[in-house]
Amino acid sequence: MPRLLIHRDAEQDLDELAESLDVSKWHALWKKGMDLWRLKFWELEHQGLPYRVIHALKRGTGDHFVLAIVSRDFDYDPKHPTTRRVLQAYADL
């Protein structure tokens, strides 16, 4: 399986990015017992990249899985194809 490895030279880049990072629960699904989160990168948004990263925490392992990268316009509607895709990916973890 492919891995994502962070080179030590990029660690400072990530630290700086984390300063403008907002993490919040996907509340509607969190209430149903799913450990799904969204990441907002304010600095990137100010640069014209208004995206959210939807990720899951696999309980018991501490592993984080990026399940989708969505436009800020994404409304988290349960019937949206991306939401259905995320839910299927989450179930497959």
C-alpha positions as CSV (number, residue, x, y, z in Angstrom):
1,M,0.0,0.0,0.0
2,P,1.3,3.5,-0.8
3,R,2.5,5.6,2.2
4,L,2.8,9.3,2.7
5,L,6.1,10.2,4.2
6,I,7.0,13.7,5.3
7,H,10.6,14.6,4.7
8,R,12.3,16.4,7.6
9,D,12.9,19.5,5.4
10,A,9.1,19.8,5.0
11,E,8.3,19.6,8.8
12,Q,8.6,23.4,9.2
13,D,6.3,23.9,6.2
14,L,3.7,21.8,8.0
15,D,4.2,23.6,11.3
16,E,3.5,26.9,9.6
17,L,0.5,25.5,7.9
18,A,-0.8,24.1,11.1
19,E,-0.9,27.6,12.6
20,S,-3.8,28.4,10.2
21,L,-5.5,25.1,10.6
22,D,-9.0,24.6,12.0
23,V,-10.2,21.1,12.9
24,S,-13.8,20.4,13.7
25,K,-16.1,17.3,13.9
26,W,-18.6,16.4,11.2
27,H,-21.2,16.9,13.8
28,A,-24.2,15.1,12.2
29,L,-22.1,12.0,11.7
30,W,-20.2,12.4,15.0
31,K,-23.6,12.1,16.8
32,K,-24.1,8.8,15.0
33,G,-20.8,7.5,16.5
34,M,-18.6,8.1,13.4
35,D,-15.1,9.6,14.0
36,L,-15.2,11.9,11.0
37,W,-13.5,15.3,10.9
38,R,-12.9,18.3,8.6
39,L,-9.8,20.3,8.3
40,K,-9.8,23.9,7.1
41,F,-6.6,25.6,6.1
42,W,-7.2,29.3,6.5
43,E,-3.9,30.3,4.9
44,L,-4.7,28.3,1.8
45,E,-8.2,29.7,1.7
46,H,-6.8,33.2,1.7
47,Q,-4.8,32.2,-1.3
48,G,-7.8,31.2,-3.3
49,L,-7.9,27.5,-2.4
50,P,-11.1,27.1,-0.4
51,Y,-11.0,23.3,0.3
52,R,-11.7,21.1,3.2
53,V,-10.1,17.8,4.0
54,I,-12.4,15.1,5.3
55,H,-10.6,12.6,7.4
56,A,-11.4,9.8,9.8
57,L,-9.7,8.5,12.9
58,K,-9.7,4.8,13.2
59,R,-10.4,4.1,16.8
60,G,-8.1,1.7,18.5
61,T,-5.2,2.3,16.1
62,G,-4.8,6.1,16.0
63,D,-4.5,5.9,12.2
64,H,-5.9,8.9,10.3
65,F,-7.4,8.4,6.8
66,V,-8.0,11.2,4.3
67,L,-11.4,10.2,2.8
68,A,-12.1,13.3,0.6
69,I,-11.0,16.7,-0.3
70,V,-14.0,18.9,-1.0
71,S,-14.7,22.5,-2.1
72,R,-15.8,24.9,0.6
73,D,-19.2,24.8,-1.1
74,F,-19.7,21.2,-0.1
75,D,-22.8,21.2,2.2
76,Y,-22.4,17.8,3.9
77,D,-25.8,16.7,2.7
78,P,-26.3,13.0,3.6
79,K,-27.6,12.3,0.1
80,H,-24.7,14.0,-1.7
81,P,-22.6,11.5,-3.7
82,T,-19.4,12.6,-1.9
83,T,-21.0,12.0,1.5
84,R,-22.1,8.6,0.4
85,R,-18.6,7.8,-0.9
86,V,-17.1,9.0,2.5
87,L,-19.5,6.9,4.4
88,Q,-18.6,3.8,2.4
89,A,-14.9,4.5,2.8
90,Y,-15.4,4.9,6.5
91,A,-17.3,1.6,6.7
92,D,-14.4,-0.1,4.9
93,L,-11.8,1.0,7.4
